[in-house]
Amino acid sequence: MTGETSGRTSVRTRVGTWTAKGSLGRASALTAVGSGAGRAVGLVSALGGAAVLGSAQYGAFTFLATTATLVSSLGVLGFGPLVTRAVASRSPTPRVDQLAAAVLCIVTALLLVVGLCLAAVVNIADLDTSWPGYRLLHGTGVGTVVVWATGAGLSAIVTAVITGHRRFVPATMLTLARSVAVGGSAFVTSVTTGRATDAATAAGVAELLVAAAGVALLRRERYLQPFQWRSLVAPVASLTRGAVPAGAASLSIQAAIWFTESLLLLRPDGLSENGAFGLASRLSLLVSFLPVALATASVSFVSRQPDAAQARALAKRIIMVGFGASLVAMVMLVGTAAHLNGLFGTGYSEHASTTALMGVAGLAVSANALLGNTAVGLGRVRDWVASDIVLAASMTIAAYVLIPPTGPDGAAITHLLSYGISAGYLTLRLWTAARAST
């Protein structure tokens, strides 16, 4: 009887992990709903934009969006997941809210400095180059990138703070509002003007407005408190010591992705091929959306487990559920890739193989996200940082070798290889750590 009772208790405990109020399951479901709805809006607007703009103009839009993400990474560094963990692992106190406010100020300053430096380099320096990327950034293009990057960076910190407080409903609503505002404004502008730079500008302004609304929400909830720098030197320094290497690793990934698209632009039909790759990348989000939502929500729950054994057990269940969902979505996308691309005309239909390859790459992206966030939740930040460096190095090398001769298919294979290698590295590190602790 004792064994049966213990077994029933274990089952109830596991079920409660996913279904009880305030549980990981409910938090993940809310995050998945927001992320799924947001990605659905983003996907619809991306598909609409791809159809309206055509592959060449959509390739330009994709490059501007990727550049904005790179600049945002320079400003945010690795503060996002670390802020979530710092807030989640401490009892709500004014000091926690002061720390969040300090990080928000630091990130805002970094984003402005990086943006001004980029604008100076692009518009003041007289560069003699035929590279299409420079022509896209010169003039108002760089301003669009800076506005978009600033909004995206602030939104990342706002989401990190709210998630750390386990307020998943507001986080979900902000995610959805951001997707609707950014995707909707980009699509409407694409329809009305037919120009990639105008669509990117509209998306950037919408991103900044949503970020401002998110900051206002944090202030209303008193998650941001006035502070004195002198009193926060130690916790800010501690957080920064983790954020800088983590940010450098994240930045290296974004730089590698930017390098991938830059190599595509150098090909004879580079803008059009980058548009096809951009469409494939958007469609591949269908494969990774649920695992990424689950991984994001899991950080605060894994970090709050009473002991290492329970944290690892929860992390294992998270990874299995997330990867299973990703596998099903991957099969569906690969099976319909040719039909999906054919809906958008010859500029895309000839690159159905790119979409299929990016669908498989989405499986590797999912595994990497699940394992990376698990590592953060378990306190193994160094492993997470190292995996990002491995990912970036793999992507840079693969892109340099594969893209010039094979174009967008090579870019898709580059993503598959690099994210797969990174996930493999994380698996090895987490497995080794688990064995060492038993």
C-alpha positions in Angstrom: 0.0 0.0 0.0 2.8 2.3 0.8 4.3 1.8 -2.6 1.0 2.4 -4.3 0.4 5.5 -2.3 3.8 6.8 -3.1 3.3 6.0 -6.8 0.0 7.9 -6.9 1.6 10.8 -5.1 4.4 10.9 -7.7 1.9 10.9 -10.5 -0.2 13.7 -8.9 3.0 15.7 -8.4 4.0 15.3 -12.0 0.5 16.2 -13.2 0.4 19.2 -10.9 3.7 20.4 -12.4 1.8 20.9 -15.6 -1.8 21.7 -14.6 -2.0 23.4 -11.2 -2.5 27.1 -10.8 0.9 28.9 -11.1 2.4 25.7 -12.5 5.0 25.4 -15.3 2.3 23.8 -17.5 0.0 26.8 -17.2 2.8 29.3 -17.5 4.1 27.5 -20.6 0.6 27.3 -22.0 0.1 31.1 -21.5 3.5 31.8 -23.0 2.8 29.4 -25.9 -0.6 31.0 -26.5 1.0 34.5 -26.6 4.0 33.3 -28.6 1.9 31.2 -30.9 -0.6 34.0 -31.6 2.2 36.4 -31.9 4.1 34.2 -34.3 0.9 33.5 -36.2 0.4 37.3 -36.7 4.1 37.7 -37.5 3.9 34.8 -40.0 0.8 36.1 -41.7 2.3 39.6 -42.0 5.6 38.0 -43.2 3.8 35.9 -45.8 1.8 38.9 -46.9 4.8 41.1 -47.0 6.7 38.5 -49.0 3.9 38.3 -51.5 3.4 42.0 -51.8 7.1 43.1 -51.8 8.4 40.3 -54.0 11.5 38.3 -53.2 14.1 41.1 -53.8 12.3 43.8 -51.7 11.5 41.2 -49.0 15.2 40.3 -49.0 16.0 44.0 -48.3 13.4 44.0 -45.5 14.9 40.9 -44.0 18.4 42.3 -44.0 17.3 45.5 -42.2 15.5 43.4 -39.6 18.5 41.2 -39.1 20.7 44.3 -38.7 18.3 45.7 -36.1 18.5 42.4 -34.2 22.3 42.6 -34.2 22.3 46.2 -32.9 19.8 45.2 -30.2 22.1 42.4 -29.1 24.9 44.8 -28.7 22.8 46.8 -26.3 21.0 44.1 -24.4 24.1 41.9 -24.0 23.1 38.9 -21.9 21.0 40.7 -19.3 17.7 39.2 -20.4 17.8 35.6 -19.0 20.0 36.7 -16.1 17.5 39.3 -15.0 14.7 36.7 -15.2 16.8 34.4 -13.0 17.8 37.2 -10.5 14.2 38.3 -10.1 12.8 34.8 -9.9 15.3 33.5 -7.3 14.7 36.3 -4.8 11.7 37.3 -2.8 9.9 40.4 -4.1 11.6 43.4 -2.5 12.3 47.0 -3.4 15.9 46.1 -3.9 15.0 43.6 -6.7 12.9 46.3 -8.4 15.8 48.8 -8.1 18.1 46.3 -9.7 15.6 45.9 -12.6 15.4 49.7 -13.0 19.2 49.9 -13.0 19.5 47.2 -15.7 16.9 49.0 -17.8 18.9 52.2 -17.6 22.1 50.5 -18.6 20.6 48.8 -21.6 18.9 52.0 -22.8 22.2 53.8 -22.6 24.1 51.0 -24.5 21.4 50.9 -27.2 21.7 54.7 -27.8 25.5 54.7 -27.9 25.6 51.7 -30.3 23.0 53.3 -32.5 24.8 56.6 -32.7 28.1 54.9 -33.5 26.5 52.9 -36.3 24.8 56.0 -37.7 28.1 57.8 -37.7 30.0 55.0 -39.5 27.3 54.6 -42.1 26.5 58.2 -42.9 29.7 60.0 -42.1 32.3 57.6 -43.4 32.7 57.8 -47.2 32.9 54.1 -48.0 33.4 53.1 -51.6 31.5 49.8 -51.8 29.1 48.0 -54.1 27.8 45.8 -51.4 24.0 46.0 -51.4 23.8 46.0 -47.6 25.7 49.3 -47.3 23.3 50.9 -49.8 20.3 49.7 -47.8 21.8 51.2 -44.5 23.0 54.5 -46.0 20.7 57.5 -45.5 17.5 56.8 -43.5 18.0 53.0 -43.4 20.4 53.2 -40.5 17.9 55.4 -38.5 15.2 52.7 -39.1 17.6 50.1 -37.8 18.4 52.1 -34.6 14.8 52.8 -33.8 13.8 49.2 -34.3 16.8 47.9 -32.3 16.1 50.2 -29.4 12.5 49.1 -29.2 13.4 45.4 -29.4 16.1 45.8 -26.7 13.8 47.5 -24.2 11.1 44.9 -24.9 13.6 42.1 -24.1 14.3 43.6 -20.6 10.6 44.3 -19.9 9.7 40.7 -20.8 12.6 39.4 -18.6 11.4 41.3 -15.6 7.8 40.3 -15.9 8.7 36.7 -16.5 10.9 36.7 -13.4 7.9 37.8 -11.4 6.0 34.9 -13.0 3.4 37.3 -14.4 2.8 35.3 -17.5 -0.5 36.9 -18.5 0.9 40.4 -18.9 4.0 38.9 -20.6 1.7 37.1 -23.0 -0.4 40.2 -23.7 2.8 42.2 -24.4 4.1 39.6 -26.7 0.9 39.5 -28.7 0.6 43.3 -28.8 4.2 43.5 -30.0 3.6 41.0 -32.8 0.4 42.7 -33.9 1.8 46.2 -33.9 5.1 45.3 -35.6 3.8 42.8 -38.1 0.6 44.7 -38.8 2.4 48.0 -39.4 5.0 46.4 -41.7 2.3 44.6 -43.7 0.1 47.7 -44.1 3.1 49.8 -45.2 4.2 47.1 -47.6 0.8 47.2 -49.3 0.6 51.0 -49.4 4.1 51.9 -50.5 5.7 48.7 -51.8 9.1 49.6 -50.4 11.1 47.6 -47.9 12.6 50.5 -46.2 9.2 52.1 -45.5 7.9 48.8 -44.1 11.0 48.4 -41.8 10.5 52.0 -40.6 6.9 51.3 -39.7 7.9 48.1 -37.9 10.6 49.9 -35.9 8.3 52.7 -34.8 5.7 50.2 -33.7 8.4 48.2 -31.8 9.5 51.3 -29.9 5.9 52.3 -29.0 5.2 48.8 -27.6 8.4 48.9 -25.6 7.4 52.2 -24.1 4.0 50.7 -23.1 5.9 47.8 -21.5 8.1 50.2 -19.4 4.9 52.0 -18.3 3.4 48.7 -17.2 6.5 47.9 -15.1 6.3 51.3 -13.4 2.6 50.8 -12.7 3.2 47.4 -11.2 6.1 48.9 -9.1 8.6 46.5 -10.7 10.8 49.5 -11.2 11.9 51.5 -8.2 14.0 54.7 -7.8 17.6 53.8 -6.9 21.0 55.1 -6.1 23.9 53.7 -8.1 26.1 53.6 -5.1 23.8 51.2 -3.3 23.6 48.8 -6.3 27.3 48.6 -7.2 27.7 45.0 -6.0 24.6 43.4 -7.5 24.9 45.3 -10.8 28.6 44.3 -11.0 27.7 40.7 -10.4 25.0 40.7 -13.0 27.2 42.5 -15.5 30.0 40.0 -15.0 27.6 37.3 -16.2 25.9 39.5 -18.8 29.0 40.6 -20.7 30.3 37.2 -21.6 26.7 35.9 -22.2 26.1 39.0 -24.3 29.3 38.5 -26.3 28.2 35.0 -27.0 24.7 36.1 -28.1 26.2 38.9 -30.1 28.5 36.4 -31.9 25.4 34.4 -33.0 23.6 37.5 -34.3 26.8 38.6 -36.1 27.1 35.1 -37.6 23.5 35.3 -38.8 24.1 38.8 -40.2 27.3 37.5 -41.9 25.2 34.7 -43.5 22.8 37.2 -45.0 25.6 39.4 -46.1 27.2 36.6 -48.0 23.8 35.9 -49.7 23.6 39.6 -50.8 27.0 39.2 -52.5 25.6 36.6 -54.9 24.4 37.8 -58.3 20.7 37.4 -57.3 21.5 38.1 -53.7 18.5 40.2 -52.6 16.0 37.7 -54.1 17.8 34.7 -52.6 17.8 36.5 -49.2 14.1 37.0 -49.5 13.6 33.3 -50.2 15.8 32.5 -47.2 13.9 35.0 -45.1 10.6 33.4 -46.0 11.9 29.9 -45.1 13.2 31.3 -41.8 9.8 32.6 -40.9 8.1 29.4 -41.8 10.6 27.4 -39.7 9.3 29.3 -36.6 6.3 27.0 -36.8 8.7 24.2 -35.7 10.3 26.0 -32.8 7.5 28.2 -31.4 6.2 25.8 -28.7 9.6 24.6 -27.5 10.9 28.2 -27.3 7.9 29.2 -25.3 8.3 26.3 -23.0 12.1 27.0 -22.6 11.5 30.7 -21.8 8.9 29.9 -19.1 11.0 27.1 -17.6 13.9 29.3 -16.4 12.2 30.6 -13.3 10.6 27.3 -12.4 13.9 25.2 -12.8 15.8 27.8 -10.8 13.3 27.6 -7.9 13.4 23.9 -7.3 14.5 23.0 -3.8 17.4 20.7 -4.8 19.5 19.9 -7.9 17.9 16.4 -8.4 14.4 17.9 -8.7 15.6 20.7 -10.9 17.2 18.1 -13.3 14.1 15.9 -13.3 11.9 18.9 -14.2 14.4 20.0 -16.9 14.3 16.5 -18.4 10.5 16.5 -18.7 10.6 20.0 -20.2 13.1 18.9 -22.9 11.2 15.8 -23.8 7.9 17.6 -24.2 9.3 20.5 -26.2 11.4 18.3 -28.5 8.4 16.0 -29.2 6.2 18.9 -30.2 9.0 20.3 -32.4 9.4 16.9 -34.2 5.7 16.8 -35.2 5.8 20.3 -36.5 9.0 19.7 -38.5 7.4 16.7 -40.3 4.4 18.8 -41.3 6.5 21.7 -42.6 8.9 19.6 -44.6 5.9 17.7 -46.1 4.2 20.9 -47.3 7.3 23.0 -48.2 6.8 22.8 -52.0 3.2 23.8 -51.8 3.8 26.7 -49.4 6.5 28.2 -51.5 4.5 27.7 -54.7 1.9 30.1 -53.3 4.2 33.0 -53.6 5.4 32.8 -57.2 8.5 32.0 -59.1 10.8 34.1 -56.9 10.0 31.6 -54.0 8.8 28.4 -55.6 12.3 27.5 -56.9 13.6 27.6 -53.4 11.2 25.1 -51.8 14.2 23.0 -50.8 15.4 25.9 -48.6 12.1 25.9 -46.7 12.3 22.1 -46.2 15.9 22.4 -44.9 15.0 25.2 -42.6 12.1 23.1 -41.2 14.7 20.5 -40.2 16.9 23.3 -38.8 14.0 24.3 -36.7 14.3 21.0 -34.9 17.9 21.9 -34.0 16.9 25.4 -33.0 14.3 23.9 -30.6 16.7 21.6 -29.0 19.2 24.3 -28.5 16.7 26.7 -26.9 15.4 24.0 -24.6 18.9 22.9 -23.5 20.2 26.5 -23.2 17.4 27.7 -21.0 17.7 24.6 -18.9 21.4 25.3 -18.4 20.5 28.8 -17.2 17.8 27.6 -14.9 20.3 25.1 -13.4 22.8 27.8 -12.9 25.2 26.5 -15.6 25.5 29.9 -17.3 29.1 29.2 -18.5 27.9 26.2 -20.4 25.2 28.3 -22.1 27.7 31.0 -23.0 30.2 28.4 -24.4 27.4 26.8 -26.5 26.6 30.1 -28.0 30.2 30.6 -28.9 30.3 27.2 -30.5 27.2 27.9 -32.4 28.5 31.2 -33.8 31.9 29.8 -34.8 30.2 26.8 -36.5 27.8 29.1 -38.3 30.5 31.5 -39.5 32.7 28.7 -40.9 29.8 26.8 -42.5 28.4 30.0 -44.0 31.8 30.9 -45.5 32.1 27.4 -47.0 28.5 26.7 -48.1 26.8 29.9 -49.1 28.9 31.2 -52.0 28.5 28.0 -54.1 25.0 26.9 -52.9 23.1 30.1 -51.9 20.0 29.9 -49.7 20.2 26.1 -49.4 23.6 26.5 -48.0 22.3 29.1 -45.6 19.7 26.7 -44.4 22.2 23.9 -44.0 24.5 26.3 -42.1 21.7 26.9 -39.5 21.0 23.1 -39.2 24.7 22.3 -38.6 25.5 25.2 -36.2 22.4 24.8 -34.0 22.8 21.0 -34.0 26.4 21.2 -32.9 25.5 23.7 -30.2 22.7 21.4 -28.9 25.1 18.5 -28.9 27.6 20.4 -26.9 24.9 21.4 -24.3 23.7 17.8 -24.1 27.2 16.6 -23.3 27.9 19.3 -20.7 24.6 18.8 -18.9 24.9 15.0 -19.0 28.5 15.2 -17.6 27.4 17.6 -14.8 24.5 15.3 -13.9 26.7 12.3 -13.6 29.3 14.2 -11.6 26.6 15.2 -9.0 25.3 11.6 -8.5 
